[in-house]
Amino acid sequence: MRHAPVPFQRMLFVCINRRPEGEACCAARESEQIAEALKSKVKSLGMSGKIRVSKSGCQDVCAQGPNVMLFPDGRWYAGVTLADVDQIVQDALAGLTPSA
């Protein structure tokens, strides 16, 4: 096993968990589209080397989703929509400089 420092300064974890029909879940509320929009925005800003957008499993707050968590900041976004993507990326960018 090898270990090393995390290669990213910020990580956005987007819940894309899907539950059976009729149960609250992030995937039923466009979380996969939100994850793709976050990735696209981060890439367009040249920050892919510093900010990682990852799809996650259940974050155990399904009824409040879609859910996005920003680390290492420890920030949780609930009820996220596509309209929130720019603000979440701006929060993740705080204090970072563009990749070379």
C-alpha distance (Angstrom), angle and dihedral (degrees) to the residues before:
residue distance angle dihedral
M1 . . .
R2 3.76 . .
H3 3.78 126.5 .
A4 3.77 131.3 -169.4
P5 3.78 139.7 157.8
V6 3.80 115.8 -68.2
P7 3.81 106.3 -88.7
F8 3.81 94.0 -139.8
Q9 3.80 131.0 65.8
R10 3.81 94.1 -148.3
M11 3.79 133.4 21.6
L12 3.78 127.1 -163.0
F13 3.80 114.3 -159.3
V14 3.80 113.1 -162.1
C15 3.80 116.6 -165.9
I16 3.79 110.8 -131.4
N17 3.80 95.6 168.6
R18 3.79 114.8 150.3
R19 3.80 120.7 -154.7
P20 3.79 129.0 -171.8
E21 3.81 117.4 -69.8
G22 3.80 111.2 -73.1
E23 3.82 96.1 24.3
A24 3.80 120.5 108.0
C25 3.78 112.8 -102.8
C26 3.77 139.7 153.0
A27 3.81 95.7 -123.0
A28 3.80 90.7 61.6
R29 3.82 88.4 58.0
E30 3.82 100.2 56.1
S31 3.80 97.4 -90.6
E32 3.81 92.1 144.0
Q33 3.81 89.8 55.5
I34 3.81 89.3 47.4
A35 3.82 90.5 52.8
E36 3.81 91.3 50.6
A37 3.82 91.9 47.0
L38 3.82 90.7 50.7
K39 3.82 91.0 49.7
S40 3.79 91.6 48.3
K41 3.81 93.0 48.8
V42 3.82 93.4 48.0
K43 3.81 90.7 48.4
S44 3.81 93.5 47.7
L45 3.81 89.2 54.4
G46 3.81 92.0 52.1
M47 3.80 92.1 -116.6
S48 3.81 100.8 118.7
G49 3.80 90.4 111.5
K50 3.79 92.2 55.8
I51 3.81 105.2 32.1
R52 3.79 121.7 48.4
V53 3.79 120.8 -162.6
S54 3.79 110.4 -158.6
K55 3.76 132.0 178.5
S56 3.78 112.5 -126.8
G57 3.73 137.8 -166.6
C58 3.77 123.3 -117.8
Q59 3.80 115.8 -29.1
D60 3.84 89.6 -166.6
V61 3.81 96.0 -116.4
C62 3.81 97.0 90.5
A63 3.79 97.0 147.4
Q64 3.81 89.6 60.4
G65 3.80 97.2 47.4
P66 2.85 162.8 169.3
N67 3.78 84.7 70.0
V68 3.80 130.0 -164.9
M69 3.80 124.9 -177.7
L70 3.81 123.7 -160.5
F71 3.79 118.4 -152.7
P72 2.96 143.4 -130.0
D73 3.81 83.8 13.7
G74 3.80 92.0 64.3
R75 3.81 91.3 -136.2
W76 3.81 120.7 152.6
Y77 3.79 123.5 -159.9
A78 3.81 117.1 -163.3
G79 3.77 130.3 -172.2
V80 3.79 90.0 22.7
T81 3.80 119.5 -177.7
L82 3.79 131.9 -175.2
A83 3.81 86.7 -98.4
D84 3.84 88.7 65.2
V85 3.82 96.0 57.2
D86 3.81 96.2 92.4
Q87 3.82 92.9 50.3
I88 3.80 93.4 48.0
V89 3.81 91.1 50.4
Q90 3.81 90.9 47.4
D91 3.81 89.1 52.8
A92 3.82 90.4 49.5
L93 3.82 90.7 49.3
A94 3.80 93.9 55.9
G95 3.80 107.1 126.9
L96 3.80 96.5 0.2
T97 3.80 127.9 117.7
P98 3.84 124.9 -145.1
S99 3.81 118.7 -86.1
A100 3.77 117.2 -103.0
